[in-house]
Structure formats: structure tokens, C-alpha cells
Amino acid sequence: MTFAQAIVLLASLAGCSALDPYATFPRAARPGEDASLARVAICYDTFVSSLDQVQAAAQDECAADTVAIYSSTDWYLQNCPLLLPARATYMCTPKK
């Protein structure tokens, strides 16, 4: 196996999960939002990932006794790579 073939093989294996949503740094609370709530953010590709997948990833990042409530999405690319440009921020609100 040549070096080029090995690179192609590794890239194809990694490609299966390369575009899955993943956690990143959330944005700060905006005026009018409860700054005491924990926040989580998820990087994702709007063409590959469904909003349900993003919501599930956010819920996994929140504490067990909270619910991930959508807050906003941005595309600034400071915290997310070019292939996953959208960053959705969620607030972890206590379950009622």
C-alpha cells in the first residue's frame, strides 16, 4: 500500500464522522437572557446535520436535570471549522 492510498483510506474512514455535530464554546448571554443558566454550543453543517441531531448533541452536553433550549445560531467561524460553520447555542434550563 502506498502512502497516498493510506491517506485516502484514513480520510474515507474518518469521513464517516467528520461532519457529525460536536460541542464548542457557547456565546455569552445576550441582554434579556438569564446569564445564570449554563450554555452549550454545537458546531454543525446545516446541509448534513438535522436540527434534531443538533438538539440531541446539545442535550448530551447539558446536565441530566436540565433541558437544552435553543437560543441562537451564528456563522462567525471563530469556534467552528469551515466544514461545520454553524454554531447553535442552547441554554440548559431546569426541568419542570
N, CA, C and O atoms as a Tinker XYZ file with bonds, in Angstrom:
   384  protein
     1  N      0.859000   -1.175000    0.000000    73     2
     2  CA     0.000000    0.000000    0.000000    64     1     3
     3  C      0.907000    1.241000    0.000000    63     2     4     5
     4  O      1.836000    1.353000    0.799000    81     3
     5  N      0.615000    2.138000   -0.893000    73     3     6
     6  CA     1.412000    3.360000   -0.972000    64     5     7
     7  C      0.940000    4.361000    0.072000    63     6     8     9
     8  O     -0.130000    4.213000    0.662000    81     7
     9  N      1.753000    5.372000    0.282000    73     7    10
    10  CA     1.411000    6.431000    1.236000    64     9    11
    11  C      0.117000    7.126000    0.825000    63    10    12    13
    12  O     -0.731000    7.406000    1.671000    81    11
    13  N     -0.038000    7.402000   -0.449000    73    11    14
    14  CA    -1.247000    8.083000   -0.944000    64    13    15
    15  C     -2.493000    7.238000   -0.712000    63    14    16    17
    16  O     -3.543000    7.757000   -0.337000    81    15
    17  N     -2.370000    5.933000   -0.938000    73    15    18
    18  CA    -3.503000    5.045000   -0.704000    64    17    19
    19  C     -3.868000    5.005000    0.774000    63    18    20    21
    20  O     -5.048000    4.962000    1.122000    81    19
    21  N     -2.867000    5.018000    1.640000    73    19    22
    22  CA    -3.119000    5.023000    3.086000    64    21    23
    23  C     -3.846000    6.296000    3.505000    63    22    24    25
    24  O     -4.764000    6.253000    4.323000    81    23
    25  N     -3.436000    7.421000    2.944000    73    23    26
    26  CA    -4.096000    8.693000    3.250000    64    25    27
    27  C     -5.549000    8.664000    2.806000    63    26    28    29
    28  O     -6.432000    9.099000    3.545000    81    27
    29  N     -5.806000    8.155000    1.607000    73    27    30
    30  CA    -7.181000    8.064000    1.102000    64    29    31
    31  C     -8.015000    7.143000    1.983000    63    30    32    33
    32  O     -9.165000    7.455000    2.291000    81    31
    33  N     -7.454000    6.022000    2.388000    73    31    34
    34  CA    -8.168000    5.087000    3.261000    64    33    35
    35  C     -8.500000    5.732000    4.599000    63    34    36    37
    36  O     -9.639000    5.641000    5.059000    81    35
    37  N     -7.534000    6.377000    5.229000    73    35    38
    38  CA    -7.777000    7.035000    6.518000    64    37    39
    39  C     -8.789000    8.167000    6.381000    63    38    40    41
    40  O     -9.645000    8.338000    7.250000    81    39
    41  N     -8.705000    8.932000    5.317000    73    39    42
    42  CA    -9.655000   10.030000    5.106000    64    41    43
    43  C    -11.065000    9.503000    4.904000    63    42    44    45
    44  O    -12.023000   10.097000    5.399000    81    43
    45  N    -11.207000    8.403000    4.189000    73    43    46
    46  CA   -12.548000    7.851000    3.976000    64    45    47
    47  C    -13.127000    7.279000    5.267000    63    46    48    49
    48  O    -14.326000    7.409000    5.514000    81    47
    49  N    -12.289000    6.646000    6.098000    73    47    50
    50  CA   -12.772000    6.139000    7.384000    64    49    51
    51  C    -13.137000    7.277000    8.324000    63    50    52    53
    52  O    -14.148000    7.200000    9.024000    81    51
    53  N    -12.340000    8.318000    8.350000    73    51    54
    54  CA   -12.621000    9.469000    9.215000    64    53    55
    55  C    -13.813000   10.254000    8.697000    63    54    56    57
    56  O    -14.516000   10.899000    9.474000    81    55
    57  N    -14.045000   10.206000    7.402000    73    55    58
    58  CA   -15.144000   10.964000    6.808000    64    57    59
    59  C    -16.507000   10.555000    7.315000    63    58    60    61
    60  O    -17.451000   11.343000    7.244000    81    59
    61  N    -16.634000    9.350000    7.822000    73    59    62
    62  CA   -17.927000    8.894000    8.323000    64    61    63
    63  C    -18.404000    9.741000    9.489000    63    62    64    65
    64  O    -19.605000    9.964000    9.641000    81    63
    65  N    -17.489000   10.214000   10.309000    73    63    66
    66  CA   -17.883000   11.003000   11.477000    64    65    67
    67  C    -17.339000   12.420000   11.436000    63    66    68    69
    68  O    -17.534000   13.183000   12.383000    81    67
    69  N    -16.668000   12.781000   10.370000    73    67    70
    70  CA   -16.023000   14.091000   10.298000    64    69    71
    71  C    -17.024000   15.237000   10.327000    63    70    72    73
    72  O    -16.684000   16.339000   10.758000    81    71
    73  N    -18.238000   15.001000    9.881000    73    71    74
    74  CA   -19.229000   16.071000    9.818000    64    73    75
    75  C    -20.318000   15.943000   10.877000    63    74    76    77
    76  O    -21.349000   16.609000   10.787000    81    75
    77  N    -20.101000   15.096000   11.877000    73    75    78
    78  CA   -21.072000   14.990000   12.970000    64    77    79
    79  C    -21.011000   16.246000   13.837000    63    78    80    81
    80  O    -19.933000   16.808000   14.030000    81    79
    81  N    -22.152000   16.693000   14.361000    73    79    82
    82  CA   -22.152000   17.856000   15.260000    64    81    83
    83  C    -21.293000   17.588000   16.493000    63    82    84    85
    84  O    -21.235000   16.458000   16.978000    81    83
    85  N    -20.627000   18.624000   16.998000    73    83    86
    86  CA   -19.830000   18.470000   18.207000    64    85    87
    87  C    -19.846000   19.755000   19.030000    63    86    88    89
    88  O    -20.133000   20.837000   18.516000    81    87
    89  N    -19.536000   19.614000   20.305000    73    87    90
    90  CA   -19.604000   20.742000   21.242000    64    89    91
    91  C    -18.437000   21.701000   21.049000    63    90    92    93
    92  O    -17.329000   21.301000   20.690000    81    91
    93  N    -18.716000   22.979000   21.296000    73    91    94
    94  CA   -17.706000   24.031000   21.246000    64    93    95
    95  C    -18.025000   25.069000   22.310000    63    94    96    97
    96  O    -18.903000   24.845000   23.143000    81    95
    97  N    -17.336000   26.188000   22.299000    73    95    98
    98  CA   -17.575000   27.250000   23.270000    64    97    99
    99  C    -18.857000   28.005000   22.933000    63    98   100   101
   100  O    -19.025000   28.438000   21.793000    81    99
   101  N    -19.764000   28.175000   23.895000    73    99   102
   102  CA   -21.005000   28.917000   23.633000    64   101   103
   103  C    -20.771000   30.423000   23.655000    63   102   104   105
   104  O    -19.782000   30.901000   24.210000    81   103
   105  N    -21.673000   31.146000   23.058000    73   103   106
   106  CA   -21.601000   32.609000   23.110000    64   105   107
   107  C    -22.098000   33.076000   24.474000    63   106   108   109
   108  O    -22.758000   32.328000   25.194000    81   107
   109  N    -21.778000   34.309000   24.818000    73   107   110
   110  CA   -22.201000   34.878000   26.101000    64   109   111
   111  C    -23.696000   35.187000   26.073000    63   110   112   113
   112  O    -24.303000   35.286000   25.007000    81   111
   113  N    -24.270000   35.335000   27.246000    73   111   114
   114  CA   -25.692000   35.684000   27.355000    64   113   115
   115  C    -25.931000   37.055000   26.725000    63   114   116   117
   116  O    -25.126000   37.974000   26.878000    81   115
   117  N    -27.030000   37.172000   26.028000    73   115   118
   118  CA   -27.432000   38.442000   25.432000    64   117   119
   119  C    -28.302000   39.195000   26.422000    63   118   120   121
   120  O    -28.838000   38.601000   27.358000    81   119
   121  N    -28.445000   40.500000   26.222000    73   119   122
   122  CA   -29.342000   41.268000   27.099000    64   121   123
   123  C    -30.744000   40.652000   27.092000    63   122   124   125
   124  O    -31.299000   40.341000   26.038000    81   123
   125  N    -31.291000   40.488000   28.272000    73   123   126
   126  CA   -32.617000   39.896000   28.405000    64   125   127
   127  C    -32.602000   38.391000   28.638000    63   126   128   129
   128  O    -33.633000   37.814000   28.985000    81   127
   129  N    -31.451000   37.741000   28.453000    73   127   130
   130  CA   -31.342000   36.311000   28.711000    64   129   131
   131  C    -30.815000   36.094000   30.121000    63   130   132   133
   132  O    -30.082000   36.928000   30.651000    81   131
   133  N    -31.183000   34.993000   30.715000    73   131   134
   134  CA   -30.744000   34.650000   32.062000    64   133   135
   135  C    -29.271000   34.231000   32.022000    63   134   136   137
   136  O    -28.952000   33.143000   31.543000    81   135
   137  N    -28.390000   35.070000   32.512000    73   135   138
   138  CA   -26.958000   34.809000   32.485000    64   137   139
   139  C    -26.546000   33.705000   33.463000    63   138   140   141
   140  O    -25.431000   33.190000   33.379000    81   139
   141  N    -27.442000   33.339000   34.392000    73   139   142
   142  CA   -27.090000   32.302000   35.360000    64   141   143
   143  C    -27.242000   30.888000   34.788000    63   142   144   145
   144  O    -26.738000   29.934000   35.382000    81   143
   145  N    -27.922000   30.733000   33.649000    73   143   146
   146  CA   -28.103000   29.413000   33.049000    64   145   147
   147  C    -26.829000   28.962000   32.350000    63   146   148   149
   148  O    -26.132000   29.756000   31.718000    81   147
   149  N    -26.542000   27.684000   32.473000    73   147   150
   150  CA   -25.409000   27.116000   31.731000    64   149   151
   151  C    -25.746000   27.158000   30.246000    63   150   152   153
   152  O    -26.906000   27.012000   29.861000    81   151
   153  N    -24.743000   27.354000   29.430000    73   151   154
   154  CA   -24.918000   27.397000   27.978000    64   153   155
   155  C    -24.006000   26.362000   27.342000    63   154   156   157
   156  O    -22.897000   26.110000   27.813000    81   155
   157  N    -24.493000   25.771000   26.268000    73   155   158
   158  CA   -23.686000   24.857000   25.459000    64   157   159
   159  C    -23.835000   25.286000   24.014000    63   158   160   161
   160  O    -24.831000   25.904000   23.638000    81   159
   161  N    -22.851000   24.958000   23.216000    73   159   162
   162  CA   -22.903000   25.290000   21.791000    64   161   163
   163  C    -22.453000   24.080000   20.989000    63   162   164   165
   164  O    -21.616000   23.293000   21.432000    81   163
   165  N    -23.024000   23.952000   19.806000    73   163   166
   166  CA   -22.760000   22.821000   18.936000    64   165   167
   167  C    -22.377000   23.343000   17.551000    63   166   168   169
   168  O    -23.106000   24.140000   16.962000    81   167
   169  N    -21.230000   22.892000   17.033000    73   167   170
   170  CA   -20.850000   23.180000   15.649000    64   169   171
   171  C    -21.511000   22.129000   14.762000    63   170   172   173
   172  O    -21.524000   20.945000   15.100000    81   171
   173  N    -22.055000   22.559000   13.634000    73   171   174
   174  CA   -22.693000   21.604000   12.726000    64   173   175
   175  C    -22.756000   22.171000   11.314000    63   174   176   177
   176  O    -22.584000   23.371000   11.100000    81   175
   177  N    -23.004000   21.290000   10.365000    73   175   178
   178  CA   -23.183000   21.657000    8.963000    64   177   179
   179  C    -24.677000   21.656000    8.684000    63   178   180   181
   180  O    -25.346000   20.642000    8.880000    81   179
   181  N    -25.199000   22.774000    8.233000    73   179   182
   182  CA   -26.648000   22.901000    8.022000    64   181   183
   183  C    -27.162000   21.995000    6.905000    63   182   184   185
   184  O    -28.361000   21.725000    6.841000    81   183
   185  N    -26.282000   21.522000    6.025000    73   183   186
   186  CA   -26.711000   20.641000    4.935000    64   185   187
   187  C    -26.660000   19.171000    5.312000    63   186   188   189
   188  O    -27.396000   18.365000    4.743000    81   187
   189  N    -25.807000   18.807000    6.257000    73   187   190
   190  CA   -25.601000   17.403000    6.618000    64   189   191
   191  C    -26.349000   17.026000    7.894000    63   190   192   193
   192  O    -26.930000   15.944000    7.969000    81   191
   193  N    -26.342000   17.893000    8.883000    73   191   194
   194  CA   -26.929000   17.585000   10.190000    64   193   195
   195  C    -28.356000   18.114000   10.279000    63   194   196   197
   196  O    -28.648000   19.235000    9.861000    81   195
   197  N    -29.230000   17.291000   10.828000    73   195   198
   198  CA   -30.602000   17.745000   11.058000    64   197   199
   199  C    -30.652000   18.533000   12.368000    63   198   200   201
   200  O    -29.773000   18.399000   13.219000    81   199
   201  N    -31.670000   19.340000   12.513000    73   199   202
   202  CA   -31.824000   20.091000   13.757000    64   201   203
   203  C    -32.057000   19.161000   14.940000    63   202   204   205
   204  O    -31.699000   19.489000   16.072000    81   203
   205  N    -32.654000   18.006000   14.683000    73   203   206
   206  CA   -32.833000   17.011000   15.749000    64   205   207
   207  C    -31.484000   16.479000   16.235000    63   206   208   209
   208  O    -31.305000   16.259000   17.433000    81   207
   209  N    -30.534000   16.271000   15.320000    73   207   210
   210  CA   -29.195000   15.822000   15.715000    64   209   211
   211  C    -28.487000   16.887000   16.548000    63   210   212   213
   212  O    -27.819000   16.575000   17.534000    81   211
   213  N    -28.640000   18.135000   16.146000    73   211   214
   214  CA   -28.005000   19.233000   16.873000    64   213   215
   215  C    -28.619000   19.358000   18.263000    63   214   216   217
   216  O    -27.904000   19.540000   19.248000    81   215
   217  N    -29.940000   19.261000   18.341000    73   215   218
   218  CA   -30.638000   19.324000   19.627000    64   217   219
   219  C    -30.181000   18.185000   20.535000    63   218   220   221
   220  O    -29.945000   18.396000   21.725000    81   219
   221  N    -30.058000   16.982000   19.981000    73   219   222
   222  CA   -29.619000   15.827000   20.771000    64   221   223
   223  C    -28.184000   16.026000   21.273000    63   222   224   225
   224  O    -27.876000   15.685000   22.415000    81   223
   225  N    -27.314000   16.572000   20.432000    73   223   226
   226  CA   -25.934000   16.833000   20.855000    64   225   227
   227  C    -25.905000   17.861000   21.979000    63   226   228   229
   228  O    -25.128000   17.729000   22.925000    81   227
   229  N    -26.750000   18.884000   21.878000    73   227   230
   230  CA   -26.822000   19.906000   22.933000    64   229   231
   231  C    -27.349000   19.297000   24.229000    63   230   232   233
   232  O    -26.833000   19.586000   25.309000    81   231
   233  N    -28.367000   18.463000   24.124000    73   231   234
   234  CA   -28.930000   17.833000   25.321000    64   233   235
   235  C    -27.894000   16.946000   26.003000    63   234   236   237
   236  O    -27.849000   16.872000   27.231000    81   235
   237  N    -27.063000   16.275000   25.212000    73   235   238
   238  CA   -25.992000   15.444000   25.785000    64   237   239
   239  C    -24.987000   16.279000   26.574000    63   238   240   241
   240  O    -24.394000   15.787000   27.534000    81   239
   241  N    -24.792000   17.529000   26.181000    73   239   242
   242  CA   -23.836000   18.413000   26.861000    64   241   243
   243  C    -24.419000   19.048000   28.120000    63   242   244   245
   244  O    -23.671000   19.432000   29.019000    81   243
   245  N    -25.740000   19.164000   28.194000    73   243   246
   246  CA   -26.392000   19.752000   29.374000    64   245   247
   247  C    -26.436000   18.734000   30.515000    63   246   248   249
   248  O    -26.336000   17.528000   30.287000    81   247
   249  N    -26.585000   19.223000   31.719000    73   247   250
   250  CA   -26.710000   18.346000   32.890000    64   249   251
   251  C    -27.982000   17.509000   32.782000    63   250   252   253
   252  O    -28.916000   17.876000   32.070000    81   251
   253  N    -28.009000   16.396000   33.484000    73   251   254
   254  CA   -29.118000   15.447000   33.390000    64   253   255
   255  C    -30.462000   16.037000   33.820000    63   254   256   257
   256  O    -31.501000   15.631000   33.299000    81   255
   257  N    -30.462000   16.979000   34.751000    73   255   258
   258  CA   -31.717000   17.529000   35.252000    64   257   259
   259  C    -32.126000   18.816000   34.527000    63   258   260   261
   260  O    -32.923000   19.598000   35.047000    81   259
   261  N    -31.576000   19.034000   33.321000    73   259   262
   262  CA   -31.905000   20.233000   32.551000    64   261   263
   263  C    -32.347000   19.862000   31.135000    63   262   264   265
   264  O    -32.181000   18.726000   30.690000    81   263
   265  N    -32.911000   20.845000   30.445000    73   263   266
   266  CA   -33.349000   20.680000   29.066000    64   265   267
   267  C    -32.640000   21.728000   28.221000    63   266   268   269
   268  O    -32.578000   22.898000   28.598000    81   267
   269  N    -32.107000   21.310000   27.078000    73   267   270
   270  CA   -31.425000   22.236000   26.166000    64   269   271
   271  C    -32.471000   23.015000   25.367000    63   270   272   273
   272  O    -33.212000   22.442000   24.568000    81   271
   273  N    -32.519000   24.318000   25.593000    73   271   274
   274  CA   -33.462000   25.199000   24.898000    64   273   275
   275  C    -32.667000   26.052000   23.906000    63   274   276   277
   276  O    -31.703000   26.720000   24.280000    81   275
   277  N    -33.081000   26.022000   22.644000    73   275   278
   278  CA   -32.381000   26.761000   21.591000    64   277   279
   279  C    -32.377000   28.256000   21.898000    63   278   280   281
   280  O    -33.380000   28.815000   22.344000    81   279
   281  N    -31.241000   28.889000   21.654000    73   279   282
   282  CA   -31.094000   30.323000   21.858000    64   281   283
   283  C    -30.805000   31.045000   20.547000    63   282   284   285
   284  O    -31.533000   31.966000   20.175000    81   283
   285  N    -29.738000   30.632000   19.836000    73   283   286
   286  CA   -29.387000   31.317000   18.589000    64   285   287
   287  C    -28.382000   30.504000   17.786000    63   286   288   289
   288  O    -27.808000   29.533000   18.279000    81   287
   289  N    -28.181000   30.919000   16.538000    73   287   290
   290  CA   -27.173000   30.331000   15.664000    64   289   291
   291  C    -26.350000   31.449000   15.055000    63   290   292   293
   292  O    -26.882000   32.494000   14.681000    81   291
   293  N    -25.038000   31.220000   14.958000    73   291   294
   294  CA   -24.182000   32.193000   14.262000    64   293   295
   295  C    -23.211000   31.441000   13.360000    63   294   296   297
   296  O    -23.046000   30.228000   13.481000    81   295
   297  N    -22.577000   32.172000   12.459000    73   295   298
   298  CA   -21.642000   31.602000   11.491000    64   297   299
   299  C    -20.339000   32.401000   11.470000    63   298   300   301
   300  O    -19.822000   32.690000   10.391000    81   299
   301  N    -19.807000   32.758000   12.614000    73   299   302
   302  CA   -18.613000   33.598000   12.680000    64   301   303
   303  C    -17.309000   32.853000   12.431000    63   302   304   305
   304  O    -16.302000   33.494000   12.130000    81   303
   305  N    -17.284000   31.546000   12.541000    73   303   306
   306  CA   -16.114000   30.699000   12.301000    64   305   307
   307  C    -14.975000   30.886000   13.293000    63   306   308   309
   308  O    -13.871000   30.402000   13.044000    81   307
   309  N    -15.207000   31.570000   14.406000    73   307   310
   310  CA   -14.155000   31.654000   15.416000    64   309   311
   311  C    -14.027000   30.349000   16.199000    63   310   312   313
   312  O    -12.928000   29.968000   16.602000    81   311
   313  N    -15.145000   29.671000   16.412000    73   311   314
   314  CA   -15.138000   28.455000   17.218000    64   313   315
   315  C    -15.463000   27.189000   16.440000    63   314   316   317
   316  O    -15.325000   26.086000   16.970000    81   315
   317  N    -15.887000   27.330000   15.205000    73   315   318
   318  CA   -16.256000   26.179000   14.384000    64   317   319
   319  C    -15.459000   26.199000   13.086000    63   318   320   321
   320  O    -15.183000   27.274000   12.553000    81   319
   321  N    -15.081000   25.023000   12.564000    73   319   322
   322  CA   -14.300000   24.973000   11.332000    64   321   323
   323  C    -15.155000   25.232000   10.098000    63   322   324   325
   324  O    -16.383000   25.268000   10.178000    81   323
   325  N    -14.511000   25.406000    8.987000    73   323   326
   326  CA   -15.188000   25.727000    7.735000    64   325   327
   327  C    -16.182000   24.645000    7.324000    63   326   328   329
   328  O    -17.230000   24.964000    6.761000    81   327
   329  N    -15.883000   23.379000    7.589000    73   327   330
   330  CA   -16.798000   22.305000    7.198000    64   329   331
   331  C    -18.015000   22.187000    8.106000    63   330   332   333
   332  O    -19.005000   21.558000    7.732000    81   331
   333  N    -17.957000   22.777000    9.284000    73   331   334
   334  CA   -19.084000   22.790000   10.222000    64   333   335
   335  C    -19.289000   24.235000   10.679000    63   334   336   337
   336  O    -19.057000   24.542000   11.848000    81   335
   337  N    -19.716000   25.123000    9.786000    73   335   338
   338  CA   -19.658000   26.557000   10.070000    64   337   339
   339  C    -20.713000   27.108000   11.020000    63   338   340   341
   340  O    -20.533000   28.196000   11.567000    81   339
   341  N    -21.794000   26.394000   11.224000    73   339   342
   342  CA   -22.871000   26.923000   12.068000    64   341   343
   343  C    -22.606000   26.574000   13.526000    63   342   344   345
   344  O    -22.199000   25.455000   13.842000    81   343
   345  N    -22.840000   27.541000   14.416000    73   343   346
   346  CA   -22.725000   27.310000   15.859000    64   345   347
   347  C    -24.067000   27.632000   16.490000    63   346   348   349
   348  O    -24.493000   28.787000   16.510000    81   347
   349  N    -24.724000   26.613000   17.000000    73   347   350
   350  CA   -26.005000   26.782000   17.685000    64   349   351
   351  C    -25.739000   26.826000   19.183000    63   350   352   353
   352  O    -25.059000   25.959000   19.732000    81   351
   353  N    -26.285000   27.851000   19.838000    73   351   354
   354  CA   -26.144000   27.973000   21.289000    64   353   355
   355  C    -27.465000   27.612000   21.950000    63   354   356   357
   356  O    -28.534000   28.029000   21.505000    81   355
   357  N    -27.374000   26.838000   23.007000    73   355   358
   358  CA   -28.537000   26.391000   23.774000    64   357   359
   359  C    -28.351000   26.783000   25.231000    63   358   360   361
   360  O    -27.226000   26.860000   25.725000    81   359
   361  N    -29.458000   27.028000   25.908000    73   359   362
   362  CA   -29.441000   27.293000   27.360000    64   361   363
   363  C    -29.943000   26.035000   28.056000    63   362   364   365
   364  O    -30.973000   25.474000   27.679000    81   363
   365  N    -29.219000   25.602000   29.059000    73   363   366
   366  CA   -29.618000   24.422000   29.836000    64   365   367
   367  C    -30.545000   24.884000   30.948000    63   366   368   369
   368  O    -30.089000   25.387000   31.974000    81   367
   369  N    -31.841000   24.714000   30.746000    73   367   370
   370  CA   -32.829000   25.201000   31.708000    64   369   371
   371  C    -33.301000   24.043000   32.579000    63   370   372   373
   372  O    -33.404000   22.913000   32.101000    81   371
   373  N    -33.588000   24.310000   33.845000    73   371   374
   374  CA   -34.049000   23.249000   34.737000    64   373   375
   375  C    -35.356000   22.622000   34.251000    63   374   376   377
   376  O    -36.237000   23.311000   33.736000    81   375
   377  N    -35.466000   21.290000   34.426000    73   375   378
   378  CA   -36.707000   20.589000   34.081000    64   377   379
   379  C    -37.794000   21.016000   35.049000    63   378   380   381
   380  O    -37.524000   21.270000   36.223000    81   379
   381  N    -39.003000   21.094000   34.564000    73   379   382
   382  CA   -40.146000   21.471000   35.422000    64   381   383
   383  C    -40.958000   20.279000   35.779000    63   382   384
   384  O    -41.955000   20.402000   36.492000    81   383
